[in-house]
Amino acid sequence: MIRIARTLAIASIAASSAFFLPAAHADALNPDAFVKMCDTDKDGMVSKAEVMKHVEKMFDKMDTKKMGKLDKKQIEEFLKAFNMLAAG
């Protein structure tokens, strides 16, 4: 339960960073790339479960110490990866 809560918290931070990018970067957001990356059932839409699965994969990839936690440097890399995903 704690892991799910932690993952949801990090997903919220990551999602917020994607939506609060400066206006200069707003045109860089690419919803088509995001859907293509996360839409596992290929229905053209992204469910909460599909997004969470993708965020968990990203989290696990950044959790190089396999502690179930990210330090500040790992969070920075996570947010960079998430923003790159949003930009396509």
TIVO-916839 format. One line per 2 residues: number of its first residue (from 1); their letters; for each residue x, y, z of N, C-alpha, C, O, CB. Coordinates in Angstrom, 1 decimal, decimal comma. Glycine has a CB too. Example, Ala and Ser with C-alpha at 12.3 -4.5 7.8 and 13.67 -1.06 7.14 Angstrom:
! TIVO-916839
1) AS) 13,2:-5,7:7,8:12,3:-4,5:7,8:13,2:-3,3:7,8:14,2:-3,3:8,5:11,3:-4,5:9,0; 12,8:-2,2:7,1:13,7:-1,1:7,1:12,9:0,0:7,9:13,4:1,1:8,0:14,1:-0,6:5,7;
This chain:
! TIVO-916839
1) MI) 0,8:-1,2:0,0:0,0:0,0:0,0:0,9:1,3:0,0:0,6:2,2:-0,7:-0,9:0,0:1,2; 1,9:1,2:0,8:2,8:2,4:0,8:3,5:2,6:-0,5:3,7:3,7:-1,0:3,9:2,2:1,9;
3) RI) 3,9:1,5:-1,2:4,5:1,6:-2,5:3,6:2,3:-3,5:4,0:3,1:-4,3:5,0:0,3:-3,0; 2,3:1,9:-3,5:1,4:2,4:-4,4:1,2:3,9:-4,1:1,1:4,7:-5,0:0,0:1,7:-4,3;
5) AR) 1,1:4,3:-2,8:0,9:5,7:-2,5:2,1:6,5:-2,9:2,0:7,6:-3,4:0,7:5,8:-1,0; 3,3:6,0:-2,7:4,5:6,6:-3,1:4,6:6,8:-4,6:4,9:7,9:-5,1:5,8:5,9:-2,6;
7) TL) 4,2:5,8:-5,3:4,2:5,8:-6,8:3,2:6,9:-7,3:3,5:7,6:-8,2:3,9:4,4:-7,4; 2,0:6,9:-6,7:1,0:7,9:-7,0:1,5:9,3:-6,8:1,3:10,2:-7,5:-0,3:7,6:-6,3;
9) AI) 2,2:9,5:-5,6:2,7:10,8:-5,3:3,7:11,2:-6,4:3,7:12,4:-6,8:3,3:10,8:-3,9; 4,6:10,4:-6,7:5,7:10,7:-7,7:5,0:10,9:-9,1:5,4:11,8:-9,8:6,7:9,6:-7,8;
11) AS) 4,0:10,1:-9,4:3,3:10,3:-10,7:2,6:11,7:-10,7:2,6:12,4:-11,7:2,3:9,2:-10,9; 2,1:12,1:-9,6:1,4:13,4:-9,5:2,4:14,5:-9,7:2,1:15,5:-10,4:0,7:13,6:-8,2;
13) IA) 3,6:14,4:-9,1:4,6:15,4:-9,3:5,0:15,4:-10,7:5,2:16,5:-11,3:5,8:15,1:-8,3; 5,3:14,3:-11,3:5,7:14,2:-12,7:4,6:14,8:-13,6:5,0:15,6:-14,5:6,1:12,8:-13,1;
15) AS) 3,4:14,4:-13,4:2,3:14,9:-14,3:2,2:16,4:-14,1:2,0:17,1:-15,1:1,0:14,2:-13,9; 2,3:16,9:-12,9:2,2:18,3:-12,7:3,3:19,1:-13,4:3,1:20,1:-14,0:2,3:18,6:-11,2;
17) SA) 4,5:18,5:-13,4:5,6:19,2:-14,0:5,4:19,3:-15,5:5,8:20,2:-16,2:6,9:18,5:-13,8; 4,7:18,2:-16,1:4,5:18,3:-17,5:3,4:19,3:-17,9:3,5:19,9:-18,9:4,0:16,9:-18,0;
19) FF) 2,4:19,5:-17,0:1,4:20,5:-17,3:1,7:21,9:-16,9:1,1:22,8:-17,4:0,1:20,1:-16,5; 2,7:22,1:-16,1:3,1:23,4:-15,7:4,4:23,9:-16,3:5,1:24,8:-15,8:3,2:23,5:-14,2;
21) LP) 4,7:23,3:-17,5:5,9:23,8:-18,2:5,7:25,2:-18,6:4,6:25,6:-18,8:6,2:22,9:-19,4; 6,7:26,0:-18,7:6,6:27,3:-19,2:5,9:27,4:-20,6:6,0:26,4:-21,4:8,0:28,0:-19,3;
23) AA) 5,3:28,5:-20,9:4,5:28,6:-22,1:5,4:28,4:-23,4:5,0:27,9:-24,4:3,9:30,0:-22,2; 6,7:28,7:-23,3:7,6:28,5:-24,4:7,7:27,0:-24,7:8,0:26,7:-25,9:9,0:29,1:-24,1;
25) HA) 7,5:26,1:-23,8:7,6:24,7:-24,0:6,3:24,1:-24,3:6,2:22,9:-24,6:8,3:24,0:-22,8; 5,2:24,8:-24,2:3,8:24,3:-24,3:3,7:23,6:-25,7:3,0:22,6:-25,8:2,8:25,3:-24,1;
27) DA) 4,3:24,2:-26,7:4,1:23,6:-28,1:4,9:22,3:-28,2:4,8:21,6:-29,2:4,5:24,6:-29,1; 5,8:22,0:-27,3:6,6:20,8:-27,4:5,9:19,6:-26,9:6,3:18,5:-27,1:7,9:21,0:-26,6;
29) LN) 4,8:19,8:-26,1:4,0:18,7:-25,6:3,4:17,9:-26,8:2,8:18,5:-27,7:2,9:19,1:-24,6; 3,5:16,6:-26,7:3,0:15,8:-27,9:2,1:14,7:-27,4:2,6:13,7:-27,0:4,2:15,2:-28,7;
31) PD) 0,8:15,0:-27,3:-0,1:14,0:-26,8:-0,1:12,7:-27,6:-0,4:11,6:-27,1:-1,5:14,6:-26,8; 0,1:12,8:-28,9:0,1:11,6:-29,8:1,3:10,7:-29,3:1,1:9,5:-29,3:0,3:12,0:-31,2;
33) AF) 2,4:11,2:-29,0:3,5:10,4:-28,6:3,2:9,8:-27,2:3,6:8,6:-27,0:4,8:11,3:-28,5; 2,6:10,5:-26,4:2,2:10,0:-25,1:1,3:8,9:-25,2:1,4:7,8:-24,5:1,6:11,1:-24,2;
35) VK) 0,2:9,0:-26,0:-0,8:8,0:-26,2:-0,1:6,7:-26,8:-0,3:5,6:-26,4:-1,9:8,4:-27,1; 0,8:7,0:-27,8:1,5:5,8:-28,4:2,3:5,1:-27,4:2,4:3,8:-27,5:2,4:6,3:-29,6;
37) MC) 2,9:5,8:-26,5:3,8:5,2:-25,5:3,0:4,4:-24,5:3,4:3,3:-24,1:4,7:6,2:-24,8; 1,9:4,9:-24,0:1,2:4,3:-22,9:0,0:3,5:-23,3:-0,5:2,6:-22,5:0,7:5,4:-22,0;
39) DT) -0,6:3,6:-24,5:-1,8:2,9:-24,9:-1,6:1,5:-25,2:-1,4:1,1:-26,3:-2,5:3,6:-26,1; -1,5:0,6:-24,1:-1,2:-0,8:-24,3:-2,3:-1,6:-25,0:-2,0:-2,5:-25,7:-0,9:-1,4:-23,0;
41) DK) -3,6:-1,1:-24,9:-4,6:-1,9:-25,5:-5,0:-1,3:-26,9:-6,0:-1,8:-27,5:-5,9:-1,9:-24,6; -4,3:-0,3:-27,3:-4,4:0,3:-28,7:-5,8:0,7:-29,0:-6,3:0,6:-30,1:-4,0:-0,7:-29,7;
43) DG) -6,5:1,3:-28,0:-7,9:1,8:-28,2:-7,9:3,3:-28,6:-8,9:3,9:-28,7:-8,8:1,6:-27,1; -6,7:3,9:-28,6:-6,6:5,3:-28,9:-6,7:6,2:-27,7:-6,7:7,5:-27,9:-7,5:5,7:-30,0;
45) MV) -6,9:5,7:-26,6:-7,1:6,4:-25,3:-6,1:5,9:-24,3:-5,7:4,7:-24,4:-8,6:6,4:-24,8; -5,9:6,7:-23,3:-5,0:6,2:-22,2:-5,8:6,2:-20,9:-6,3:7,2:-20,4:-3,7:7,2:-22,1;
47) SK) -5,8:5,0:-20,3:-6,5:4,8:-19,0:-5,5:5,2:-17,9:-4,3:5,2:-18,1:-7,0:3,4:-18,9; -6,1:5,4:-16,7:-5,3:5,6:-15,5:-4,4:4,5:-15,3:-3,2:4,7:-14,9:-6,2:5,9:-14,3;
49) AE) -4,9:3,3:-15,5:-4,1:2,1:-15,2:-2,9:2,0:-16,2:-1,8:1,7:-15,8:-4,9:0,8:-15,4; -3,1:2,4:-17,5:-2,0:2,4:-18,5:-1,0:3,4:-18,1:0,2:3,2:-18,2:-2,6:2,7:-19,9;
51) VM) -1,4:4,6:-17,7:-0,4:5,7:-17,3:0,3:5,2:-16,0:1,6:5,3:-16,0:-1,2:7,0:-17,0; -0,4:4,7:-15,1:0,3:4,2:-13,8:1,3:3,1:-14,1:2,4:3,1:-13,5:-0,7:3,8:-12,8;
53) KH) 1,0:2,2:-15,0:1,9:1,1:-15,4:3,2:1,7:-16,0:4,3:1,3:-15,6:1,2:0,1:-16,3; 3,0:2,7:-16,8:4,2:3,3:-17,5:5,0:4,1:-16,4:6,2:4,1:-16,5:3,7:4,3:-18,6;
55) VE) 4,3:4,9:-15,6:5,0:5,6:-14,5:5,8:4,7:-13,6:6,9:4,9:-13,2:4,0:6,5:-13,7; 5,2:3,5:-13,3:5,9:2,6:-12,4:7,1:2,0:-13,1:8,2:1,9:-12,5:4,9:1,4:-12,1;
57) KM) 7,0:1,8:-14,4:8,2:1,3:-15,2:9,3:2,4:-15,1:10,5:2,0:-14,9:7,8:1,0:-16,6; 8,9:3,6:-15,3:9,9:4,7:-15,3:10,5:4,8:-13,9:11,7:5,0:-13,8:9,2:6,1:-15,7;
59) FD) 9,7:4,7:-12,9:10,2:4,8:-11,5:11,2:3,7:-11,2:12,3:3,9:-10,7:9,0:4,7:-10,5; 10,8:2,5:-11,6:11,7:1,3:-11,4:13,0:1,5:-12,1:14,1:1,1:-11,6:11,0:0,0:-11,8;
61) KM) 13,0:2,0:-13,3:14,2:2,3:-14,1:15,1:3,3:-13,4:16,3:3,1:-13,4:13,8:2,7:-15,5; 14,5:4,3:-12,8:15,3:5,4:-12,1:15,8:4,9:-10,8:16,7:5,4:-10,2:14,4:6,6:-12,0;
63) DT) 15,1:3,9:-10,2:15,4:3,4:-8,8:16,6:2,5:-9,0:16,5:1,3:-8,8:14,2:2,7:-8,2; 17,8:3,0:-9,3:18,9:2,2:-9,6:19,5:1,5:-8,3:20,2:0,5:-8,4:20,0:3,0:-10,2;
65) KK) 19,1:2,0:-7,2:19,6:1,4:-5,9:18,6:0,3:-5,4:18,8:-0,4:-4,5:19,7:2,5:-4,8; 17,5:0,2:-6,2:16,4:-0,8:-5,9:16,0:-0,7:-4,4:15,8:-1,7:-3,7:16,9:-2,2:-6,2;
67) MG) 15,7:0,5:-3,9:15,3:0,8:-2,6:13,8:1,1:-2,5:13,2:1,2:-1,4:16,1:1,9:-2,0; 13,2:1,2:-3,7:11,8:1,6:-3,7:11,6:3,1:-3,4:10,5:3,6:-3,1:11,0:0,8:-2,7;
69) KL) 12,7:3,8:-3,5:12,7:5,3:-3,2:13,6:5,9:-4,2:14,6:5,3:-4,7:13,1:5,6:-1,7; 13,4:7,2:-4,5:14,3:8,0:-5,3:14,9:9,1:-4,5:14,2:9,8:-3,8:13,5:8,5:-6,6;
71) DK) 16,2:9,3:-4,7:16,8:10,4:-4,1:16,7:11,6:-5,0:16,1:11,5:-6,1:18,4:10,1:-3,8; 17,2:12,7:-4,6:17,0:14,0:-5,3:17,5:13,9:-6,8:16,9:14,3:-7,7:17,7:15,1:-4,6;
73) KQ) 18,7:13,3:-6,9:19,3:13,1:-8,3:18,4:12,2:-9,1:18,2:12,5:-10,3:20,7:12,6:-8,2; 17,9:11,1:-8,6:17,1:10,2:-9,3:15,7:10,8:-9,7:15,2:10,6:-10,7:16,8:8,9:-8,5;
75) IE) 15,2:11,7:-8,8:13,9:12,4:-9,1:14,2:13,3:-10,2:13,3:13,4:-11,1:13,4:13,1:-7,8; 15,3:14,0:-10,2:15,6:14,9:-11,3:15,6:14,1:-12,6:15,1:14,6:-13,6:17,0:15,6:-11,1;
77) EF) 16,3:13,0:-12,7:16,3:12,2:-13,9:14,9:11,6:-14,3:14,6:11,6:-15,4:17,3:11,0:-13,7; 14,1:11,3:-13,3:12,7:10,8:-13,5:11,9:11,9:-14,2:11,2:11,7:-15,2:12,1:10,4:-12,2;
79) LK) 12,0:13,2:-13,6:11,3:14,3:-14,2:11,8:14,6:-15,6:10,9:15,0:-16,5:11,4:15,5:-13,3; 13,1:14,5:-15,8:13,6:14,8:-17,2:13,0:13,8:-18,2:12,5:14,1:-19,2:15,1:14,7:-17,2;
81) AF) 13,0:12,5:-17,8:12,5:11,4:-18,6:11,0:11,6:-18,9:10,5:11,5:-20,0:12,7:10,0:-18,0; 10,3:12,0:-17,8:8,8:12,2:-18,0:8,6:13,4:-18,9:7,7:13,3:-19,8:8,2:12,5:-16,6;
83) NM) 9,3:14,5:-18,8:9,1:15,6:-19,7:9,5:15,3:-21,1:8,9:15,8:-22,0:10,0:16,8:-19,2; 10,5:14,5:-21,3:10,9:14,0:-22,6:9,8:13,2:-23,2:9,5:13,3:-24,4:12,2:13,2:-22,6;
85) LA) 9,1:12,4:-22,4:8,0:11,6:-22,9:6,9:12,5:-23,3:6,3:12,3:-24,4:7,5:10,6:-21,8; 6,6:13,5:-22,5:5,5:14,4:-22,9:5,8:15,2:-24,2:4,9:15,5:-24,9:5,3:15,4:-21,7;
87) AG) 7,1:15,5:-24,4:7,5:16,2:-25,6:7,5:15,3:-26,8:7,6:15,8:-27,9:8,8:16,9:-25,3; 7,6:14,1:-26,6:7,6:13,1:-27,7:9,0:13,0:-28,2:9,2:12,2:-29,2:6,7:13,6:-28,9;
